[in-house]
Amino acid sequence: MAPSKLERFRDAHFPTDDGEALRRSLERGVLSGGIAPVRSEKPPRHGRRSVLGRAYFGLKLIVTLGPLAFLLLSAVAECGPHSSSLLPDVLKASACARRDLTRHVWSIENTLKTVSDRLR
C-alpha cells in the first residue's frame, strides 16, 4: 500500500530512526529487509537536584506539612497555667481554644433544650 500524502510529508520533513521505521513498516504490513528491532535504551537519568531545587522542595514540604503539624501539636498540647514551657504561647492558646470549642459543641444540645423549654 502506498504511503499517504501526510506520511510522505512526515517522512520528508521529520527523519526517523531505525526502530520507528520498522514499526511503521509493520503497521503497513510490509517487513523491510529483515531488520531486527532495536531495543530501546533506558532513558538517561537526570542528575541530582541543584541546591535551589532542594531548597524549593524543602520550602514546599514545610508549607504543606506545617499547618498539619500545628493542628496535631495543638490537639495533644496541654492547656492551662502548668503546661510545658517548651511549647510556644501560640500553640498553648490554640490548644485552649480547641478545648473550649469542643466543650461548647458537646454542650450545645443541653443549651438548646434549655432555651426551647423556656420558650414553651
MODELLER restraints for C-alpha pairs under 7 A, 6 or more apart:
rsr = mdl.restraints
at = mdl.atoms
rsr.add(forms.Gaussian(group=physical.xy_distance, feature=features.Distance(at['CA:19:A'], at['CA:37:A']), mean=5.91, stdev=0.5))
rsr.add(forms.Gaussian(group=physical.xy_distance, feature=features.Distance(at['CA:19:A'], at['CA:38:A']), mean=5.45, stdev=0.5))
rsr.add(forms.Gaussian(group=physical.xy_distance, feature=features.Distance(at['CA:22:A'], at['CA:37:A']), mean=6.88, stdev=0.5))
rsr.add(forms.Gaussian(group=physical.xy_distance, feature=features.Distance(at['CA:25:A'], at['CA:31:A']), mean=5.88, stdev=0.5))
rsr.add(forms.Gaussian(group=physical.xy_distance, feature=features.Distance(at['CA:25:A'], at['CA:32:A']), mean=6.77, stdev=0.5))
rsr.add(forms.Gaussian(group=physical.xy_distance, feature=features.Distance(at['CA:74:A'], at['CA:91:A']), mean=5.65, stdev=0.5))
rsr.add(forms.Gaussian(group=physical.xy_distance, feature=features.Distance(at['CA:74:A'], at['CA:94:A']), mean=6.04, stdev=0.5))
rsr.add(forms.Gaussian(group=physical.xy_distance, feature=features.Distance(at['CA:74:A'], at['CA:95:A']), mean=4.72, stdev=0.5))
rsr.add(forms.Gaussian(group=physical.xy_distance, feature=features.Distance(at['CA:75:A'], at['CA:95:A']), mean=6.16, stdev=0.5))
rsr.add(forms.Gaussian(group=physical.xy_distance, feature=features.Distance(at['CA:77:A'], at['CA:92:A']), mean=6.66, stdev=0.5))
rsr.add(forms.Gaussian(group=physical.xy_distance, feature=features.Distance(at['CA:77:A'], at['CA:95:A']), mean=5.98, stdev=0.5))
rsr.add(forms.Gaussian(group=physical.xy_distance, feature=features.Distance(at['CA:78:A'], at['CA:92:A']), mean=6.94, stdev=0.5))
rsr.add(forms.Gaussian(group=physical.xy_distance, feature=features.Distance(at['CA:78:A'], at['CA:95:A']), mean=6.84, stdev=0.5))
rsr.add(forms.Gaussian(group=physical.xy_distance, feature=features.Distance(at['CA:79:A'], at['CA:92:A']), mean=5.95, stdev=0.5))
rsr.add(forms.Gaussian(group=physical.xy_distance, feature=features.Distance(at['CA:79:A'], at['CA:95:A']), mean=5.94, stdev=0.5))
rsr.add(forms.Gaussian(group=physical.xy_distance, feature=features.Distance(at['CA:79:A'], at['CA:96:A']), mean=5.19, stdev=0.5))
